[in-house]
């Protein structure tokens, strides 16, 4: 069966009792899933196990201990970018093997699409990406921002955030520096 366009992230809120949480997409190995609880990556076999490997509709992540009440549980596809099948000249070309290989290619493409959709991007009309791809030294201790015209600029912290305002870019004092 062809791999469908699947949402590769499932999120839940813990209640301190439930240990089993569904994921709704096909995985090819139990290591194709990443699981976080409140942003902390959990370890396969130590913290949870996986059911439904190879099933088109997904399966479940079963925790050893239930996540705490109100904990945010995130289950997402993170298949490895590798190929294990080695087709031989004049060898068997089994439909199931070929179908799985093609499905994995689609899955990796879906993962890339998921990640690209969440990235900061320039409009396609802007063909010059030099402002974003400067050297690490020129970006050190700066944040990427946009001026009133929408042009990317590097902002360097001039004197730090005001007391009680740590982490709030809008309340910090910044000195503008044009990107090279």
N, C-alpha and C positions, 0 to 999 in steps of 0.2 A: 504494500500500500504506500503511495507517495506521501512524503512528509508534507503536512499542511502548514499554512502560515500560523504559527503558534506564538502566543505571548510567553516569553521566556523568563518571566519573573512572577512569583506568587508571594504575597505579603499577608501576614496574619498578626493578630494581637494575642499574646498569651493570656491564659486565665489561671495559671498556677496548677492546673489539673490535667489539661489535654496534653498528650504526648505525640499524637499522630497528626501530621499536616500534609495535605495533598499538594502535589505539583502536577500541572496539567499539560505536560509536553514530554515527548519521547526523549529518553537518554540512552546512550549506547553502552555505558559502564557506570557503576555507582560513583566513580570519581568525576563524572561529568556534571555533578551538582556542587554548588557552593551554598553553604548555609550560614547565616549570621543571626545572632540574637543581640539586639541593641547595638548593632554595628560591630560586634566581635565575632570573628570567623570561628565556627565550631569545627571540631575534628571528626572526620568519618571514623566510625567504629568506637571511638572514645566517647563522643557526645551523642551520636545518632547513627542510625542505620537507614538503608534505602531499600524500598520495594519497587517493583514495576520496571526494572531494567529491561529495555527492549520493547515495552508496551507502548503502542501508539498514543494512548490517552494519558500516559504518565503513571504515577504511583504515589507513594507516601514517604515522607521523612518521619522516622519514628525516633523521638528523643529518649535517651536513657532516663533522664529526669525531666519533668515538665518545665518549660520556660516559665519564669515568674509572671505573675499577674501584671498586665499592661506592657510586657516586654514586646518589642517589635521583632517578629520573625520574618526573615527574608530568605526565600529559596530561589536560586536562579541558575540558569544553564551556563556552564563554563567548560564546554568540551575542549579537549586539547587539540591544538592545531598540528595534527600528525596523521599519518596514514600507515596502517599496519598491514593491509592486504597487498600481496605481491603477486600479480597475475603472471602466469608463465606462458611462454609461447606454446601453442598447441595443447594447453592445459584446459581444465574444466572452467567454464565461465557460468557459474551457477547464478540463477536469477536472484536468489535470496542474498548472496554475497554482494552482487552488483547493486542491488536495491539498497542495502545498508550503506555501501560506500557513497552512493549518490545522495542518500538521506543525510549522511554526515556532512557532505559538502554543503548542502542546503542549510543544515543547522549552523555551521560555522559562518555562513553568509548572514543568517538571521542574527547571530550574536554580534557580528560586525555592524549590521544595520542598527541594532539596539544601542550599541555603544556610540556610533556616529550620531544618532538622533539626539543623544544627551550631551554632545560636545559643543563647545563654542565654535561657531563657523563664520567664515566670511561669505558674503553673497557671491554667487557665481560670477557676477559681473566684475568683481574686484580680483583681477588676475595677479596683482602684486601682493605677495604674502610676506615681504621682507620685514614688516613691522612685527609680526608674530614670531618669526623664526630667527631672531637675533641671537647673539652668543649668550651662553649662561652667565658670563661675567657682566654683560650689560643689563641683564635682568635681575641680578642679585639685589635683594632687599627692596624690591619694587613690586607693585601690583599692576595688572593690566586694567585700564579703564578706558572710557571713551569721552572725548570732549564734546562740546555743544554741537559740533558738526557731525558727530558720529565717527570721528577719526580715532583709531586706537592710539593711546598714549600710555607711557609708563609713568606711574605716579610713585614718587619716593616719599616716604614718611619724613616730614620735616622735624617735628618736635614730639611726635607720639600722640596717642589718643589722650583726650582729657580724662582726668580721674573719674572713675566710674563708668567710662564709655569704652572700655577695652573691647575690641572686636567689631565695633560699629564704624565702618568706613565713612559713613555720612557725617559722623560727629568728630572725626579725626582731622587734624591739620595736615594738609598735603601740599607739597611743592610740585608743580607741573614740570615734567620734562618730556619734550617731544621724543617720539621713538625715532631711532636712526633710520 
